[in-house]
Amino acid sequence: MGGGELKAFVALALLLVLGIGACSSDHPTRPMKRPTATPVAAVPESATNSDPLAAASAWVAQKNWPQALAALESIIDSETFRVLPPDVRYRALSTAGAVASYHGPPELAYEYLGRAVAFPQADSGVWLERLRMAGKLDHNADAVGALTVVMRRWPGQGATLNADYVLEVAREAQHLPGGAALPLLQALYDAHWKLQWDLEPSSAWRDMVLLLLERTE
């Protein structure tokens, strides 16, 4: 992939942040207003056929989400995708996952975001989207795992999360095998996570202490 294609992907990522970064009614973070698509001029067919990166960037800029997602899918599903530079593959997957999470099938968003978070450069925004989609599809184990990663790597994100949602995920963790609840509760405790009005989540700390006692810790 040449420098022009890489620049196109950088532009695509920036356009995505501007276009869909503030659109969710069921996000575990504070809700934001969803943008609406507006009538736009069509992207030339020649651009769609010859340069899918440029086409995807143009569709995102125009807020034509179905066409943007289709262009991104064509990149990800291509036989040459696996030989692209890791950063390009990460950007394609995270961008497609974000578009699909708001304007496409939830299952597709969940798949793309799951592949995106496997990259070491995955940031908190991608992990939070993975958390949201896991919760939306009732994949409780993945929701617990994603929240644990977020709180360990970006403890400051705890203040942006809906406290009731965090407690719900913590309760679900209690029913999972393999002791998933303790790492999550420990991550929340180490991050000094609190409820609204700076209240301590006493029930969560009680559960953590009981789990530690079971392990004689």
Secondary structure, 3 states (H helix, E strand, C coil): CCHHHHHHHHHHHHHHHHHHCCCECCCCECCECCCCCCCCCCCCHHHHHHCHHHHHHHHHHCCCHHHHHHHHHHHHCCCCHHHCCHHHHHHHHHHHHHHHHHHCCHHHHHHHHHHHCCCCCCCHHHHHHHHHHHHHCCCHHHHHHHHHHHHHHCHHHHHHECHHHHHHHHHHHHCCCCCCHHHHHHHHHHCCCCCHHHCCCHHHHHHHHHHHHHCCC
